[in-house]
Amino acid sequence: MNGSSSHQNGVGIQVRGLRKSFDGQEVLRGLDFDVHPGEIFVIMGPSGSGKTVLLKHLIGLEDPDAGEILIEGQPIQSPEVMSKYRMAMVFQSGALLSSLSVGENVGLYLDEHRLHPPAEIARIVAEKLDVVGLKGTEDKMPSELSGGMKKRVAIARALIIEPQLILYDEPTSELDPLSAVVIAREILHLKDRIHVTSLVVSHDRDLAFGVADRIAVINQGRILTIGTPEEVRRHPDPLVQEFLNADFKRPPSPLELKSEPV
């Protein structure tokens, strides 16, 4: 565990030829992309496109059938990577322990590994909560928090290890629009403050176009395009445009149908 720092460098990720099948069904079909150090890279696509399986590979819960994931050119699960680089995950649900206070949740890693005396852990926890705009909430319980506050506590918990890479799984899922904006601002704030590399998996188009340096659109286990938000908006692929422009249209009422000319 390295010391606390307000300025650090993110790490680069290289994904090469990643393939994964389950029961003969190919879910990832040769993915290739790079994530640059310090950037916010968003992977978006419809449900069932392979986003979750890709994320599981990135955090080491799945092994690929073929291909590899590298951090700064080294395999992600190599001892060198494990000892040299710090990665954190912000889960979709927040994954807070309901029996622990906010402060205990945020400081759990430091406490379990006895990395600092209690007073120092309390100071670090307060610092991380302040970063996400939750100063003074250490004694609150998760049940007292809104959905947006729980997500910010989860981000504070991720920050406790001074990560160089943060992976976000659907960070605005189940949040109201205002809370989603707060989370988007936090992701941008962390990039500016600690230059962390952020990889965001989401189907939230507003979030993606609001925070991303670059976006990868994935569909049926293949990457359709990678580019800046503006490049992705203009991409001519019909599948990309269908996903970006999908919208709910209210079906006509029986009366409206009845009034249409035959």
Residue, then its C-alpha position, 0 to 999 in steps of 0.5 A: m500500500n503506497g502512501s496517500s497522494s493527491h496527484q497520481n498517474g493512471v495506467g494503460i490497458q490493452v485488450r488483445g483478441l479476447r474471446k469467450s464462449f459459454d456452452g458453445q455460445e460465443v459471447l466475446r468475439g475477438l475484442d481489441f482495444d486500448v485504454h489510455p492512461g488517465e482517460i475516461f473510457v466508456i464501453m456501452g451497448p445493449s443488454g446481452s452485448g457482452k459488456t458484463v462478461l468483458l467486465k468480469h474478465l477485466i476484474g479477473l473473475e473470468d479467464p478468456d478462451a483466447g486473447e489477453i488483457l494487459i496493464e502497461g504491457q503485462p498480463i493483468q493477473s501476473p504477480e508483477v501487475m498485482s504488486k505494482y498497480r492498484m485497481a478498484m471496482v465500483f459495483q452496480s449495487g454499491a455493495l455496501l455492508s448493511s451492518l457497518s457504518v459508512g466510515e466502517n465500509v469505506g475503511l474496511y480494507l485498511d482495517e482488515h489488513r491493519l495497514h494503519p492505526p485506527a486514528e490514521i484510518a479515520r483520517i483517511v476515511a474522512e478525506k475520501l468521503d470529503v472527496v466525494g462530497l460526503k464529509g461528516t457521514e461516517d456514522k450514518m448507516p447505509s439504510e439512511l442513504s439515498g441511492g446516489m449517496k450509496k454510489r458515492v460511498a462506494i467510490a470513496r471505498a474504491l479510493i481508499i487504496e489510491p487506485q490507478l484504475i477504477l472500473y465502474d459497473e453501470p454507475t448510474s443504474e437505478l438513480d434519478p436524473l439528478s443523482a446520476v448527474v452527481i455521479a457523472r461529476e464525481i467521475l470527471h472530478l476524479k480524473d482531474r484530481i488524481h488522474v486515475t484511469s476510469l473504465v465505465v461499463s454502462h448503457d446510459r447514453d447521457l452518462a457516456f456522452g457526458v464524461a467519456d474521452r472515448i467510447a466503445v460501442i459493443n454489440q453481440g460480442r464485437i466492437l462496432t466502433i471506438g472514438t470520441p463522443e462526437e465521432v461515435r455520434r456521427h458513425p454511419d453503422p446502422l447498429v450504432q445509430e439504432f442504439l444511440n437513437a433508440d427512444f420510447k414512442r407511445p403506441p397510439s390509443p384505440l381512439e387514435l387508431k379508430s380515427e385513422p382513415v381506412 
